[in-house]
Amino acid sequence: MFHLPLPGAIYRADGTTAFTLWAPSADRVELVLLDPTFQTIPMQPIGYDCWHVVTTAPPDTRYRYRLDGSRERPDPASRCQPEGVHGPSAVIDHHFVWHDEGWQGVALADLVIYELHVGTFTPEGTFEAIIPYLPLLRDLGITAIELMPVAHFPGVRNWGYDGVYLYAPHTTYGGVRGLKRLVDAAHAHGLAVFLDVVYNHFGPEGNYLWDIAPPAFTDRYRTPWGAAINYDGPESDLVRWLIIENALEWLREYHIDGLRLDATHAIFDVSPYHVLEELADQVQAQAQRLGRPAYLFAEHPLNDPRFARPKALGGYGLTGIWSDDFHHALHTVLTGEKRGYYEGFGNIEQMATALERSFVFAGEYSPHARRRFGRDPADLAVEQFVVFAQNHDQVGNRALGDRLGATLTEAQLRLAAATVLLSPYTPLIFMGEEYNETAPFQYFTDHSDPALIAGVREGRKREFAGFLTPGQEVPDPQDPATFARSKLNQALRTSGRHAAHQAFYRELLTLRRALPGLRQRPRTRIQSRVIVVEWPSICLILNFGPDPDQIDLPGGGWHIRLDSADPAFATLNGTTVTCAGYSAVLLTATS
């Protein structure tokens, strides 16, 4: 890493603020202070095309940078954008009175992750509005909440993947102090906090880094969302500095416990020291300084275990990987869907394979990829895989944003929950899933550029044209009603079948804690549409067929610990179990 000041505006204990900007496109840079009186202050070059100045600028001072006497731009490393992505940046004071001095984090093997979108989780849509729900999530059995991206994006409604100010928690959500209050409260309740970050592209509106530092981007690669970030070409060292310092700031200043790295297959780097390996090294060094664990989970749909393999074994040293294959196997065996990336999935043998190794394709031919796909992940620990029945992508990137509850029966939903939560892997629950939320989670935006609005709107229509029935329409992302429809109805938690569904999730997570033997790699066998998952002294029967079935267990005594059927159906006659259709039965040995 460079011996450079931190990027952006850093308010210091002596009351001054240090401003640092990487601006290779400029021959001259001035700091323009807008408060309390207008000032223009020349900045000095400090090497590496960076500019720096220290001056008096108290918190809330708005500012811009003026390049070559004419171009005024916000700070790409801004910590606050009080007037939106096109407005001036503002100085913030990172000082905060924390109450988590004794916080030691959550062990990797104990993680149960709850993914949520700040804007739709509560009516208020803020960081602090989440705090009253933390005891409920803890009592459910959650050990970590994961926030979808919060970096400042255009407008007030967005999934977060259009962020352009990576260092700035969105002001609509509560900004810097709101995020810190949420993390502090979560730690007080024994919950870790993970943050989803986007290091593969910048959003299409308000991205002034294009103009200030063109070498931040490259046309040698291309992502589905626009130009790729330059991690391995000329002047890429400064790009890596900007990104890695951002990750470290989330851990240091906000006490974030880990990061989910979005779409790492679109982080392109052929250099000898891959940026994700460097990130892992820097994050682990930061964790040692902080005296608590810091996790890095990669969303990586290419089934490459190298990303989570230890450096000593030739890997990048990330903590773990999201397993799309586990989801696809589970989703298709329950719904029968075969379009798009579900092509090649759908048989019961693949679900058994996913339970044994998480990846379905680990070198086998994939009909969707039309090639051999993935690598054997056997050298990774089970807790390094994050598995799920639903998440923001798998719900929101459907034409109507419909959840599994709109398609499956209650029995099938319980079976899906048991498959995920009693698997050996790290489970993730998408907000509202635990009580079978009826609201969809649809794709929403709040852009101000008419051409961009039209492009996004038409793009969604084209993408899903073949997935709609007559009379259906793709929701307009720009319509505020699309955002409003996606808000959770938390009152359902205590209502009838929804309360019962939540109680079932609580029971599953209680069993997961009580039976640590579940967290080992199992063996499976198949009988018709039934998968028998076996660990020493534990047996999980998953019936993915509509009809009851009988399963013979290994010799010895057994005790039924869970029957997902409602009302209870399973019976045990010696070593023969009879289970209902679409049900899960968990048994433990009596001796």
Secondary structure, 3 states (H helix, E strand, C coil): CCCCCCCEEEECCCCEEEEEEECCCCCCEEEEECCCCCEEEECEEEECCEEEEEEECCCCCEEEEEECCCEEECCCCCCCCCCCCCCCEECCCCCCCCCCCCCCCCCHHHCCEEEECHHHHCCCCCHHHHHHHHHHHHHHCCCEEEECCCEECCCCCCCCCCCCEEEEECHHHCHHHHHHHHHHHHHHCCCEEEEEECCCCCCCCCCCHHHHCHHHEEEEEEECCEEEECCCCCCHHHHHHHHHHHHHHHHHHHCCCEEEECCHHHCCCCCCCCHHHHHHHHHHHHHHHHCCCCEEEEECCCCCHHHHCCHHHCCCCCCEEECHHHHHHHHHHHHCCCCHHHCCCCCHHHHHHHHHHCCCCCCCEECCCCEECCCCCCCCCHHHEEECCCCHHHHHCCCCCCCHHHCCCHHHHHHHHHHHHCCCCEEEEECCHHHCCCCCCCCCCCCCCHHHHHHHHHHHHHHCHHHCCCCCCCCCCCCHHHHHHCCCCHHHHHCHHHHHHHHHHHHHHHHHHHCHHHHCCCEEEEECCEEEEEECCEEEEEECCCCCEEEECCCCCEEEEEECCCCCCCEEECCEEEECCCEEEEEEECC
